[in-house]
């Protein structure tokens, strides 16, 4: 824990820039997506649509096996299920996410934390609404982490379990093969989503073509299945068999898993490529395959045991298992990439300690790798696979995290649409009834699974919420106590002038959250060494509620009341998706040497960090267990030298202690 924590410090700094109104004619961040549209769309197929694209592997099978085969493979139920599937994908994914939610980008970035930050920015005059929006964002992000754990486990297991159909003698090898595949996937994350996406894009094109090719012959053989696309079959299914339809909806929700990952991954590829890929490839292939599975079940009710793999002839099943395994690895990539983005957004908004974030592409600013999140996810996924043993058991735990996140996203989106886009009340009500109503029913259907595995995403969400709220509360307490130790900066500067402190050659840079208080490292250097460098630069980094801040708007100079004493304050504004590089700030500031009154040399400057050691005390404000948790989190936070890109050989750390 240091005093150089820009995202985690509530001390007021320069006022934030007004947020961009998404979807109202403002383009995405210009530097964020520099690839061609076709290339980005191909990459989006390889990253964004992996999760939703592999739902045909297990969704229909789960519908007809859930609750001891409560849904029967008779024509009425089959038509009702396929109609539910089609309209769920159409309403929730196509209409809500692709057409509406993707418009609510936070300067090109998506995900529920980015949306919550956007709502908070436009709701600034309404403090209560802004606080609620951020709380909903934290809850939604917590549920998304649950989804990020379950998706790799269920996706890879469902694919590898195809061996039990193609080669029954290999059934015992399913779990070891699944764990080995996931180990390779998580190990490859360090190479970046741009390399992974280029490899996965062509594979997913082949996958979606295969989905359509598998389903089309069965539709041609039984074209009557197309009548299941009529919404009247949803109505009749619910009216004639309300309990059965309710149970079915608890599993039908599996066809829309990946919708939130689609939004969270928008920063990697952009809105237009995602939309093009959805309408041109993904949506048609999914619907054709679901219709094909329905036609197969109508012809052979016993096919409910494995409707996806039984679409293929015997000779094609083993190659299909291999292709499906590649596709489910890609499905896992979608939520892993989303988890990286959500984690960095949470750090910048002050809900997680600083994490090591590595940019994996020189062209796409949103493509990142977060080692701590990566390996925590891998450990959790392995535990789930060993504990649940099969995709059928995991399916019972899956839907609750998905539906909860969907509903929270709808709530935040409608709040934003009403506040920023000034939607008419009838539009808000209509969207709430259509989108929110459907998602609320899905949530209710999945609440029945709580005792049978649905507790898992709730437990994961509870743990993540606890971690996030503990960190936010603890950093506020520590910041308040640190400010008391630091004292006001103007008074400290006046004292330096009054005492005539000796000056030594060189430039000293002090990262510090604000220009209101004196950095502890600067105060310690003066009090213990009785010297001051010729050039002293105090740099305050401020994280804005937008993902990116233009370089021309990033830097503000303050001479602190004296133009010729060599002491200046630089205020640097970053978006929560920008890389915080302080040596680069000095290079930019060197061009302002006339305005600064001093000549900065970033290649010889020394950086002084104030490291605070936190000790558990008896002060009120936090319970004992939360204090232990906060101290543990602070010990594992990334060092400022790493996330500020400071040169190790010219960085000096000066410490102090604070009781929590």
C-alpha positions as MATLAB code, in Angstrom:
seq = 'XXXXXXXXXXXXXXXXXXXXXXXXXXXXXXXXXXXXXXXXXXXXXXXXXXXXXXXXXXXXXXXXXXXXXXXXXXXXXXXXXXXXXXXXXXXXXXXXXXXXXXXXXXXXXXXXXXXXXXXXXXXXXXXXXXXXXXXXXXXXXXXXXXXXXXXXXXXXXXXXXXXXXXXXXXXXXXXXXXXXXXXXXXXXXXXXXXXXXXXXXXXXXXXXXXXXXXXXXXXXXXXXXXXXXXXXXXXXXXXXXXXXXXXXXXXXXXXXXXXXXXXXXXXXXXXXXXXXXXXXXXXXXXXXXXXXXXXXXXXXXXXXXXXXXXXXXXXXXXXXXXXXXXXXXXXXXXXXXXXXXXXXXXXXXXXXXXXXXXXXXXXXXXXXXXXXXXXXXXXXXXXXXXXXXXXXXXXXXXXXXXXXXXXXXXXXXXXXXXXXXXXXXXXXXXXXXXXXXXXXXXXXXXXXXXXXXXXXXXXXXXXXXXXXXXXXXXXXXXXXXXXXXXXXXXXXXXXXXXXXXXXXXXXXXXXXXXXXXXXXXXXXXXXXXXXXXXXXXXXXXXXXXXXXXXXXXXXXXXXXXXXXXXXXXXXXXXXXXXXXXXXXXXXXXXXXXXXXXXXXXXXXXXXXXXXXXXXXXXXXXXXXXXXXXXXXXXXXXXXXXXXXXXXXXXXXXXXXXXXX';
ca = [
       0.000    0.000    0.000;
       1.554    3.309   -1.001;
       0.607    6.918   -1.165;
       0.930    6.615   -4.929;
      -2.442    5.004   -5.496;
      -4.317    7.115   -7.987;
      -7.358    4.956   -8.463;
      -7.734    4.103   -4.818;
      -7.574    7.571   -3.371;
     -10.670    9.687   -2.698;
      -8.733   12.923   -2.134;
     -10.110   15.554   -4.538;
      -7.900   16.406   -7.492;
      -8.509   18.179  -10.767;
     -12.153   17.992  -11.836;
     -12.969   15.131  -14.160;
     -13.622   15.766  -17.790;
     -17.252   15.488  -18.814;
     -18.042   11.939  -19.933;
     -18.764   11.148  -23.516;
     -22.353   10.291  -24.281;
     -22.167    6.882  -25.862;
     -24.192    6.127  -28.919;
     -24.887    9.749  -29.717;
     -22.463   10.265  -32.538;
     -19.231    9.879  -30.633;
     -16.903    7.338  -32.233;
     -15.044    4.786  -30.207;
     -11.621    5.748  -29.010;
      -9.626    6.286  -32.207;
      -6.519    4.458  -31.103;
      -8.320    1.530  -29.605;
      -9.165   -0.423  -32.742;
      -6.747    0.168  -35.566;
      -7.177   -3.116  -37.447;
      -9.340   -3.524  -40.536;
     -13.028   -4.337  -40.113;
     -12.675   -7.826  -41.590;
      -9.674   -8.653  -39.411;
     -11.389   -7.371  -36.277;
     -14.572   -9.287  -37.125;
     -12.515  -12.447  -37.587;
     -10.785  -11.829  -34.259;
     -14.172  -11.200  -32.630;
     -15.342  -14.603  -33.864;
     -12.294  -16.108  -32.182;
     -12.706  -14.329  -28.841;
     -16.122  -12.758  -28.336;
     -18.494  -15.462  -29.580;
     -16.785  -18.560  -28.255;
     -19.019  -18.787  -25.183;
     -22.399  -18.332  -26.834;
     -21.214  -20.261  -29.893;
     -20.647  -23.467  -27.941;
     -24.005  -23.469  -26.141;
     -25.479  -25.982  -28.670;
     -23.147  -28.583  -27.154;
     -25.082  -28.797  -23.909;
     -28.119  -26.457  -23.889;
     -30.744  -28.667  -25.582;
     -29.479  -31.794  -23.824;
     -29.783  -30.021  -20.462;
     -33.333  -28.831  -21.224;
     -34.571  -32.405  -21.706;
     -32.608  -33.897  -18.804;
     -33.244  -31.284  -16.130;
     -35.370  -32.174  -13.094;
     -35.528  -35.897  -13.988;
     -36.672  -35.323  -17.584;
     -39.534  -32.993  -16.679;
     -39.525  -31.772  -20.294;
     -40.635  -34.595  -22.595;
     -39.432  -35.196  -26.187;
     -43.006  -34.953  -27.534;
     -43.939  -32.522  -30.335;
     -45.648  -29.970  -28.047;
     -42.659  -29.700  -25.717;
     -40.094  -29.776  -28.528;
     -41.805  -26.962  -30.452;
     -42.194  -25.001  -27.218;
     -38.515  -25.414  -26.356;
     -37.209  -24.463  -29.816;
     -39.497  -21.423  -29.837;
     -38.199  -20.415  -26.384;
     -34.633  -20.793  -27.633;
     -35.180  -18.703  -30.767;
     -36.966  -15.853  -29.031;
     -34.559  -15.828  -26.079;
     -31.592  -15.410  -28.426;
     -33.486  -12.844  -30.511;
     -34.704  -10.688  -27.618;
     -31.810  -10.891  -25.181;
     -28.765  -11.195  -27.436;
     -29.775   -9.666  -30.785;
     -32.086   -6.890  -29.657;
     -30.844   -6.070  -26.179;
     -27.089   -6.563  -26.431;
     -26.176   -6.264  -30.107;
     -28.585   -3.458  -31.002;
     -28.886   -1.530  -27.726;
     -26.323   -2.374  -25.039;
     -23.354   -2.098  -27.404;
     -24.360    1.542  -27.968;
     -23.663    2.224  -24.282;
     -19.896    2.087  -24.633;
     -17.723    3.996  -22.219;
     -15.423    5.609  -24.796;
     -15.202    2.317  -26.683;
     -15.080    0.003  -23.659;
     -17.845   -2.316  -22.468;
     -18.686   -4.515  -19.506;
     -20.851   -3.979  -16.472;
     -18.165   -2.083  -14.511;
     -17.636    0.316  -17.423;
     -21.405    0.765  -17.702;
     -21.681    1.427  -13.960;
     -18.920    4.059  -14.221;
     -20.780    5.627  -17.129;
     -24.026    5.770  -15.157;
     -22.203    7.223  -12.157;
     -20.662    9.945  -14.347;
     -23.965   11.082  -15.860;
     -25.714   10.770  -12.481;
     -23.218   13.011  -10.659;
     -25.924   15.499   -9.570;
     -27.820   12.587   -7.995;
     -25.444   11.157   -5.388;
     -27.752    8.344   -4.300;
     -28.354    7.175   -7.875;
     -24.614    7.249   -8.599;
     -23.860    5.173   -5.484;
     -26.530    2.616   -6.365;
     -25.181    2.358   -9.915;
     -21.696    1.605   -8.644;
     -23.055   -0.957   -6.170;
     -24.941   -2.697   -8.986;
     -21.761   -2.679  -11.062;
     -19.818   -4.351   -8.246;
     -22.541   -6.993   -7.829;
     -22.710   -7.614  -11.573;
     -18.926   -7.896  -11.837;
     -18.968  -10.375   -8.958;
     -21.538  -12.548  -10.744;
     -19.489  -12.269  -13.933;
     -16.488  -13.727  -12.108;
     -18.693  -16.688  -11.206;
     -19.566  -17.048  -14.879;
     -15.851  -16.808  -15.725;
     -15.153  -19.795  -13.489;
     -18.032  -21.995  -14.601;
     -17.856  -21.353  -18.367;
     -14.403  -22.891  -18.984;
     -15.271  -25.891  -16.828;
     -18.651  -26.688  -18.392;
     -17.602  -25.843  -21.952;
     -14.491  -27.996  -22.078;
     -16.114  -30.861  -20.168;
     -19.154  -30.900  -22.481;
     -16.862  -31.155  -25.517;
     -14.536  -33.814  -24.154;
     -17.537  -35.822  -22.946;
     -18.240  -36.387  -26.631;
     -15.600  -39.121  -26.321;
     -18.176  -41.116  -24.358;
     -20.385  -41.088  -27.465;
     -17.667  -41.613  -30.092;
     -15.354  -43.904  -28.057;
     -17.040  -45.193  -24.842;
     -13.817  -46.927  -23.749;
     -12.204  -43.491  -23.260;
     -14.771  -42.301  -20.687;
     -12.248  -42.455  -17.813;
      -9.927  -40.074  -19.662;
     -12.466  -37.222  -19.867;
     -11.447  -35.374  -16.676;
      -7.643  -35.590  -17.149;
      -7.963  -34.475  -20.771;
     -10.202  -31.571  -19.752;
      -7.762  -30.348  -17.082;
      -4.804  -30.652  -19.484;
      -6.597  -28.609  -22.157;
      -7.451  -25.861  -19.689;
      -3.873  -25.767  -18.403;
      -2.663  -25.118  -21.949;
      -5.305  -22.410  -22.448;
      -4.511  -20.480  -19.277;
      -0.792  -20.896  -19.898;
      -1.182  -19.321  -23.349;
      -2.848  -16.148  -22.030;
       0.472  -14.348  -21.630;
       0.801  -14.214  -25.419;
      -2.263  -11.977  -25.679;
      -5.752  -12.092  -27.184;
      -4.594  -10.653  -30.525;
      -2.422  -13.713  -31.173;
      -5.003  -16.071  -29.682;
      -7.787  -14.400  -31.679;
      -5.926  -14.717  -34.973;
      -5.505  -18.437  -34.324;
      -9.030  -18.941  -33.005;
     -10.854  -16.827  -35.619;
     -10.522  -19.313  -38.504;
     -11.305  -22.202  -36.135;
     -14.537  -20.497  -35.067;
     -15.487  -19.818  -38.682;
     -15.132  -23.567  -39.261;
     -17.114  -24.215  -36.067;
     -20.062  -22.036  -37.042;
     -20.081  -23.475  -40.563;
     -20.118  -26.936  -38.973;
     -23.056  -25.946  -36.741;
     -25.057  -24.974  -39.803;
     -23.974  -28.036  -41.819;
     -24.970  -30.374  -38.973;
     -28.411  -28.829  -38.534;
     -29.409  -28.168  -42.132;
     -29.960  -31.797  -43.319;
     -32.303  -32.487  -40.411;
     -34.287  -29.317  -41.115;
     -34.570  -30.285  -44.790;
     -35.722  -33.769  -43.785;
     -38.322  -32.323  -41.423;
     -39.113  -28.749  -42.568;
     -42.134  -28.626  -40.286;
     -39.758  -27.842  -37.416;
     -39.577  -24.266  -38.751;
     -43.040  -23.550  -37.377;
     -41.393  -23.651  -33.967;
     -40.022  -20.182  -34.706;
     -43.499  -18.776  -34.209;
     -43.904  -17.065  -30.807;
     -47.331  -18.713  -30.500;
     -45.571  -21.922  -29.471;
     -43.968  -20.127  -26.530;
     -47.412  -18.935  -25.441;
     -49.067  -22.327  -25.860;
     -46.169  -24.114  -24.133;
     -46.452  -21.857  -21.102;
     -50.283  -21.945  -21.099;
     -50.600  -25.722  -21.466;
     -47.650  -26.777  -19.302;
     -46.744  -23.862  -17.012;
     -44.622  -25.904  -14.589;
     -42.793  -27.741  -17.380;
     -42.165  -24.457  -19.215;
     -40.838  -22.888  -16.012;
     -38.411  -25.781  -15.505;
     -37.389  -25.629  -19.170;
     -36.574  -21.925  -18.877;
     -34.060  -22.733  -16.163;
     -32.062  -24.593  -18.829;
     -32.994  -22.582  -21.944;
     -31.061  -19.702  -20.401;
     -27.918  -21.640  -21.344;
     -28.415  -20.562  -24.974;
     -27.776  -16.916  -24.030;
     -24.704  -17.469  -21.879;
     -21.907  -15.402  -23.290;
     -24.040  -12.336  -23.940;
     -22.352  -10.421  -21.105;
     -18.910  -11.578  -22.254;
     -19.833  -10.205  -25.683;
     -20.313   -6.790  -24.058;
     -17.284   -7.032  -21.761;
     -15.025   -7.888  -24.720;
     -16.167   -4.898  -26.794;
     -12.995   -3.004  -25.888;
     -10.905   -5.679  -27.574;
     -12.515   -5.354  -31.019;
     -15.136   -2.598  -31.179;
     -18.876   -2.408  -31.781;
     -19.058   -2.695  -35.588;
     -16.968   -5.882  -35.994;
     -18.994   -7.595  -33.273;
     -22.293   -6.667  -34.910;
     -21.133   -7.749  -38.361;
     -19.903  -11.109  -37.098;
     -23.140  -11.716  -35.167;
     -25.573  -11.066  -37.993;
     -23.466  -12.567  -40.807;
     -22.221  -15.736  -39.122;
     -23.094  -16.445  -35.508;
     -26.857  -15.887  -35.266;
     -27.811  -17.858  -38.414;
     -25.514  -20.781  -37.523;
     -26.853  -21.047  -33.971;
     -30.507  -21.032  -34.976;
     -29.966  -23.588  -37.769;
     -28.238  -25.936  -35.330;
     -30.915  -25.597  -32.642;
     -33.615  -26.269  -35.225;
     -31.652  -29.295  -36.430;
     -31.457  -30.692  -32.902;
     -35.206  -30.170  -32.479;
     -35.890  -31.986  -35.782;
     -33.652  -34.870  -34.687;
     -35.494  -35.249  -31.378;
     -38.863  -35.209  -33.157;
     -37.631  -38.083  -35.347;
     -35.899  -39.986  -32.540;
     -36.888  -39.105  -28.957;
     -33.957  -41.154  -27.635;
     -31.607  -38.583  -29.166;
     -32.119  -36.343  -26.098;
     -29.173  -38.209  -24.512;
     -26.747  -36.304  -26.773;
     -28.631  -34.384  -29.473;
     -25.628  -32.370  -30.642;
     -23.254  -35.233  -31.358;
     -26.048  -37.432  -32.756;
     -26.624  -34.814  -35.474;
     -23.415  -36.116  -37.068;
     -22.965  -39.483  -38.769;
     -20.873  -42.104  -36.935;
     -17.705  -41.451  -38.952;
     -17.761  -37.729  -38.180;
     -18.235  -37.880  -34.393;
     -14.613  -38.247  -33.337;
     -13.448  -35.347  -35.580;
     -16.428  -33.392  -34.234;
     -15.222  -34.004  -30.670;
     -11.824  -32.569  -31.627;
     -13.367  -29.501  -33.272;
     -15.780  -29.028  -30.362;
     -12.870  -29.159  -27.943;
     -11.114  -26.370  -29.851;
     -14.372  -24.387  -29.868;
     -14.899  -24.770  -26.112;
     -11.353  -23.657  -25.441;
     -12.277  -20.554  -27.422;
     -15.475  -20.218  -25.377;
     -13.339  -20.113  -22.272;
     -11.213  -17.407  -23.878;
     -14.248  -15.140  -24.191;
     -14.894  -14.993  -20.451;
     -11.194  -14.969  -19.542;
     -10.656  -11.867  -21.711;
     -13.767  -10.322  -20.171;
     -12.496  -11.066  -16.656;
      -9.212   -9.295  -17.442;
     -11.084   -6.194  -18.640;
     -13.483   -6.156  -15.680;
     -10.592   -6.606  -13.219;
      -8.655   -3.640  -14.578;
     -11.783   -1.501  -14.531;
     -12.373   -2.497  -10.888;
      -8.787   -1.532  -10.014;
      -9.102    1.866  -11.661;
     -12.413    2.502   -9.909;
     -10.863    1.673   -6.529;
     -12.497   -1.693   -5.790;
      -9.401   -3.903   -6.109;
      -5.740   -3.385   -5.225;
      -3.334   -2.588   -8.024;
      -2.712   -5.648  -10.177;
       0.068   -6.284  -12.648;
      -1.433   -5.583  -16.087;
       0.477   -6.381  -19.255;
      -0.495   -4.953  -22.620;
      -0.214   -7.739  -25.175;
      -0.730   -5.727  -28.356;
       0.862   -2.569  -29.704;
      -2.223   -1.883  -31.852;
      -5.235   -2.737  -29.682;
      -5.173   -0.862  -26.357;
      -7.852   -3.035  -24.742;
      -5.931   -6.303  -25.130;
      -4.345   -7.073  -21.785;
      -3.135   -9.928  -19.597;
      -3.591   -9.919  -15.802;
      -1.478  -12.754  -14.357;
      -3.078  -12.828  -10.895;
      -6.611  -13.065  -12.295;
      -5.520  -15.638  -14.869;
      -4.090  -18.092  -12.351;
      -6.844  -17.564   -9.786;
      -9.377  -18.438  -12.491;
      -7.386  -21.508  -13.496;
      -7.217  -22.770   -9.910;
     -10.949  -22.238   -9.456;
     -11.803  -23.975  -12.738;
      -9.758  -27.046  -11.839;
     -11.467  -27.250   -8.442;
     -14.891  -27.079  -10.133;
     -14.048  -29.830  -12.618;
     -12.778  -32.145   -9.871;
     -15.749  -31.379   -7.599;
     -18.617  -31.576  -10.122;
     -17.154  -34.276  -12.422;
     -19.585  -33.676  -15.332;
     -21.111  -30.899  -17.414;
     -24.646  -31.984  -16.428;
     -23.934  -31.222  -12.771;
     -22.243  -27.943  -13.619;
     -25.236  -26.877  -15.733;
     -27.368  -26.637  -12.592;
     -24.940  -24.047  -11.206;
     -24.577  -22.079  -14.413;
     -27.730  -20.116  -15.071;
     -27.961  -18.093  -11.863;
     -24.784  -16.097  -12.469;
     -25.818  -15.424  -16.070;
     -29.375  -14.280  -15.342;
     -28.317  -12.134  -12.400;
     -25.744  -10.306  -14.530;
     -28.232   -9.879  -17.401;
     -30.803   -8.276  -15.112;
     -28.277   -5.919  -13.509;
     -27.010   -4.841  -16.935;
     -30.573   -4.077  -18.046;
     -31.140   -1.966  -14.920;
     -27.972    0.057  -15.450;
     -28.594    0.452  -19.169;
     -32.132    1.787  -18.690;
     -30.857    4.210  -16.050;
     -28.242    5.442  -18.483;
     -30.708    5.656  -21.388;
     -33.088    7.731  -19.266;
     -30.364   10.055  -17.926;
     -27.954   10.493  -20.852;
     -30.096    9.773  -23.912;
     -33.298   11.208  -22.395;
     -35.429    8.299  -23.545;
     -39.159    8.840  -23.240;
     -40.811    7.095  -20.317;
     -42.752    4.735  -22.573;
     -39.487    3.526  -24.125;
     -38.029    2.826  -20.711;
     -41.156    0.950  -19.604;
     -41.329   -1.053  -22.837;
     -37.667   -2.079  -22.626;
     -38.034   -2.926  -18.943;
     -41.041   -5.147  -19.631;
     -39.570   -6.891  -22.691;
     -35.950   -7.337  -21.565;
     -36.249   -7.138  -17.805;
     -39.421   -9.210  -17.725;
     -37.871  -12.083  -19.679;
     -34.691  -11.992  -17.585;
     -36.650  -11.854  -14.342;
     -38.516  -15.035  -15.302;
     -35.223  -16.715  -16.172;
     -33.773  -15.629  -12.831;
     -36.785  -17.038  -10.976;
     -36.481  -20.339  -12.849;
     -32.819  -20.590  -11.885;
     -33.466  -19.776   -8.234;
     -35.014  -23.242   -7.987;
     -31.505  -24.642   -8.592;
     -29.914  -23.021   -5.538;
     -29.890  -26.251   -3.515;
     -28.588  -28.279   -6.470;
     -25.494  -26.255   -7.350;
     -26.953  -22.786   -7.872;
     -25.329  -21.800   -4.586;
     -21.927  -21.844   -6.281;
     -22.143  -18.574   -8.282;
     -23.817  -16.924   -5.279;
     -20.899  -17.996   -3.085;
     -18.359  -16.736   -5.629;
     -20.234  -13.433   -5.965;
     -20.395  -13.050   -2.172;
     -16.633  -13.579   -1.892;
     -15.859  -11.067   -4.663;
     -18.272   -8.461   -3.241;
     -16.646   -8.886    0.174;
     -13.169   -8.408   -1.282;
     -14.195   -5.347   -3.314;
     -16.089   -3.582   -0.531;
     -13.361   -4.378    2.014;
     -10.696   -2.878   -0.216;
     -12.761    0.229   -0.900;
     -13.504    0.799    2.802;
      -9.952    0.077    3.930;
      -8.293    2.372    1.407;
     -10.560    5.231    2.471;
      -9.566    4.776    6.126;
      -5.851    4.465    5.309;
      -5.984    7.475    2.987;
      -7.591    9.637    5.673;
      -4.917    8.656    8.217;
      -2.106    9.132    5.715;
      -3.330   12.648    4.923;
      -2.980   13.500    8.629;
       0.679   12.433    8.548;
       1.477   14.268    5.325;
       0.237   17.720    6.259;
      -0.659   20.470    3.745;
       1.698   20.865    0.768;
       1.544   24.721    0.528;
       2.690   25.058    4.145;
       5.494   22.560    3.550;
       6.733   24.491    0.487;
       6.697   27.769    2.451;
       8.702   26.077    5.190;
      11.320   24.992    2.638;
      11.715   28.613    1.522;
      11.845   29.906    5.071;
      14.480   27.415    6.282;
      16.720   27.686    3.213;
      17.189   23.938    2.748;
      20.378   22.987    0.866;
      19.847   22.011   -2.774;
      21.655   19.137   -4.506;
      21.918   18.519   -8.268;
      19.392   16.326  -10.021;
      15.675   15.767  -10.512;
      13.538   14.055   -7.856;
      10.080   12.809   -8.813;
       7.470   12.035   -6.148;
       4.329   10.178   -7.266;
       1.525   11.372   -4.991;
      -2.282   11.355   -5.215;
      -2.887   15.080   -4.731;
      -1.403   18.572   -4.641;
      -3.044   19.268   -1.280;
      -0.665   17.292    0.940;
       3.124   16.755    0.991;
       4.424   13.338   -0.136;
       5.764   11.392    2.847;
       8.914   10.528    0.880;
       9.582   14.237    0.208;
       8.991   15.135    3.858;
      11.267   12.284    5.030;
      14.019   13.257    2.587;
      14.055   16.812    3.902;
      13.763   15.938    7.602;
      16.343   13.132    7.661;
      18.791   14.147    4.910;
      18.312   17.942    5.244;
      18.610   18.408    1.469;
      16.330   19.081   -1.492;
      16.993   18.336   -5.163;
      17.355   21.241   -7.597;
      14.303   20.040   -9.510;
      11.385   18.528   -7.590;
       8.386   17.180   -9.482;
       5.296   15.965   -7.638;
       3.100   13.914   -9.956;
      -0.537   13.171   -9.165;
      -2.264   10.544  -11.247;
      -6.024   10.753  -11.516;
      -8.156    7.959  -12.984;
     -11.223    9.228  -14.798;
     -14.541    7.464  -15.286;
     -13.807    7.128  -19.012;
     -11.538    4.444  -20.477;
      -9.215    6.868  -22.322;
      -7.994   10.461  -21.985;
      -6.474   12.128  -25.035;
      -2.748   12.950  -24.601;
      -3.438   16.622  -25.338;
      -5.862   16.746  -22.374;
      -3.752   14.685  -19.987;
      -1.270   17.100  -18.348;
      -1.837   20.102  -16.054;
       1.004   22.162  -14.501;
       0.955   23.919  -11.102;
       3.956   25.977   -9.897;
       2.687   25.828   -6.278;
       2.934   29.589   -5.849;
       6.610   29.987   -6.768;
       7.746   30.131  -10.385;
      11.503   29.988   -9.784;
      12.066   27.503   -6.954;
      12.330   24.361   -9.121;
       9.317   22.738   -7.399;
       6.318   21.945   -9.597;
       3.241   19.789   -9.467;
       2.024   17.816  -12.496;
      -1.535   16.519  -12.566;
      -1.936   13.628  -15.014;
      -5.342   12.329  -16.073;
      -5.731    8.751  -17.280;
      -8.732    6.730  -18.336;
      -9.208    3.400  -16.587;
      -7.995    1.601  -19.724;
      -4.895    3.796  -20.249;
      -1.399    2.643  -19.351;
       0.064    4.746  -16.536;
       3.650    5.472  -17.594;
       5.239    8.211  -15.468;
       8.589    8.416  -17.320;
       6.546    9.076  -20.455;
       4.787   11.884  -18.555;
       8.169   13.496  -17.860;
       9.042   13.284  -21.548;
       5.781   15.035  -22.401;
       6.398   17.622  -19.673;
       9.891   18.326  -21.004;
       8.242   19.940  -24.004;
       6.669   22.388  -21.548;
      10.017   23.367  -20.009;
       9.314   27.041  -20.645;
       6.016   26.847  -18.819;
       7.534   24.749  -16.025;
      10.507   27.006  -15.503;
      12.789   23.978  -15.108;
      14.494   21.585  -17.511;
      13.470   17.964  -16.883;
      15.616   15.033  -17.935;
      13.528   11.851  -17.632;
      16.583    9.660  -18.285;
      18.414   10.837  -15.150;
      15.487   11.563  -12.802;
      15.130    9.600   -9.564;
      11.721    8.432   -8.350;
      10.896    8.455   -4.632;
       8.007    6.288   -3.446;
       6.312    6.415   -0.055;
       5.578    2.841    0.985;
       3.172    2.481    3.861;
       3.276   -0.614    6.049;
      -0.213   -1.279    7.387;
      -0.570   -2.788   10.851;
      -3.776   -4.007   12.427;
      -4.782   -1.758   15.298;
      -7.783   -1.243   17.561;
      -9.203    1.773   15.763;
     -12.903    1.542   14.855;
     -14.203    1.495   11.298;
     -13.579   -2.117   10.246;
     -14.075   -5.504   11.866;
     -11.007   -7.602   12.695;
     -11.482  -10.117    9.902;
     -11.891   -7.336    7.358;
      -8.699   -5.666    8.595;
      -6.829   -8.963    8.110;
      -8.308   -9.297    4.621;
      -7.370   -5.733    3.663;
      -3.796   -6.137    4.925;
      -3.488   -9.412    3.014;
      -4.731   -7.737   -0.159;
      -2.336   -4.809    0.256;
       0.610   -7.201    0.618;
      -0.271   -8.752   -2.725;
      -0.837   -5.504   -4.604;
       1.453   -4.697   -7.512;
       4.307   -2.354   -6.616;
       4.039    1.257   -7.822;
       7.353    0.859   -9.631;
       5.702   -1.788  -11.804;
       2.384   -0.146  -12.619;
       3.949    3.318  -13.060;
       6.688    1.826  -15.323;
       9.466    3.275  -13.153;
      13.111    2.333  -13.785;
      14.174   -0.046  -10.997;
      17.734    1.340  -10.790;
      16.461    4.892  -10.196;
      13.604    4.192   -7.781;
      13.959    4.819   -4.034;
      11.391    3.532   -1.525;
      10.927    5.301    1.823;
       8.591    3.743    4.351;
       6.299    4.573    7.258;
       3.703    2.707    9.317;
      -0.022    3.290    9.717;
      -2.433    1.391   11.944;
      -5.736    0.261   10.490;
];
